[in-house]
Amino acid sequence: MVLGLCQGRELLAFRDIAPQAPTHILIIPKVKDGLTGLSKAEERHFEILGRLLYTAKLVAKQEGLEDGFRVVINDGPQGCQSVYHIHVHLLGGRQMNWPPG
């Protein structure tokens, strides 16, 4: 399911198929542009990286996560990245623990 609060035509937001919290939404850019992970970011990716985080804020508001939420970007094998297309996990709807993982 694609959520209605995506910025323009650049991003998609949809519910994770294996949610780790009551609200678990993935936000991804439609165009990869070599951005397979955060460690691969270059200056030309500045705008899309900002748009990913701002969209996470908008989707969190849409989902009613006023009490807080977590944004996660997994990077590389040690960071538990399994899909090599940069994406943001928006998690909320329960108390998050620290430290994570």
C-alpha positions in Angstrom: 0.0 0.0 0.0 1.4 3.3 -1.0 0.7 6.1 1.5 -0.8 9.4 0.4 1.9 11.6 2.0 4.8 11.2 -0.4 6.7 14.3 -1.5 6.0 14.7 -5.2 6.8 11.8 -7.5 10.3 11.2 -6.1 9.5 8.9 -3.1 7.3 6.0 -2.2 6.1 5.2 1.4 4.6 1.8 2.2 4.1 -0.5 5.1 6.9 -3.1 5.8 5.8 -6.7 5.1 7.6 -7.8 8.3 6.8 -5.0 10.8 9.0 -4.6 13.8 6.6 -2.1 15.5 2.9 -1.3 15.2 3.8 1.3 12.7 6.7 0.3 10.4 6.8 2.2 7.1 9.5 2.2 4.5 10.3 5.4 2.6 12.3 5.0 -0.6 13.4 7.2 -3.5 12.0 6.0 -6.8 15.4 6.6 -8.6 18.4 4.8 -7.2 21.1 7.1 -8.8 23.9 5.0 -7.4 22.6 5.5 -3.8 22.6 1.9 -2.7 23.3 2.9 1.0 24.1 5.9 3.1 27.9 5.1 2.9 27.6 5.6 -0.9 26.1 9.1 -0.7 27.7 11.8 -2.7 27.1 15.6 -2.7 24.6 15.2 -5.5 22.4 13.1 -3.2 22.0 16.0 -0.7 18.5 16.9 -1.7 17.0 13.4 -1.8 18.5 12.5 1.6 16.9 15.6 3.1 13.6 14.8 1.4 13.7 11.2 2.9 14.0 12.6 6.4 11.4 15.3 5.9 9.0 12.8 4.4 9.5 10.6 7.4 8.4 13.5 9.6 5.3 14.0 7.5 4.3 10.4 7.4 4.8 10.1 11.2 2.4 13.0 11.7 -0.1 11.3 9.3 0.2 8.1 11.2 -0.5 9.8 14.6 3.0 9.3 16.1 2.9 12.5 18.1 4.6 10.8 21.1 7.6 10.0 19.1 9.1 7.6 16.5 12.4 6.2 15.3 14.0 6.6 11.9 16.5 3.9 10.9 18.8 3.6 7.9 20.6 0.3 7.8 24.0 0.4 5.9 26.1 -2.5 4.7 26.3 -6.1 5.9 27.4 -5.1 9.5 24.5 -2.6 9.6 22.0 -5.4 8.7 21.2 -3.9 5.3 19.4 -6.5 3.1 18.0 -4.3 0.3 20.7 -2.3 -1.6 18.5 0.7 -2.5 18.7 3.3 0.2 15.5 3.5 2.3 14.3 4.8 5.7 12.5 2.7 8.2 9.9 4.8 10.2 9.0 2.9 13.4 6.5 3.9 16.0 3.4 3.0 18.0 5.3 1.5 20.9 8.1 2.4 23.3 11.5 2.1 21.6 14.3 0.7 23.6 17.9 1.9 23.8 20.4 0.7 22.9 18.8 -0.8 19.7 19.7 -4.2 18.3 
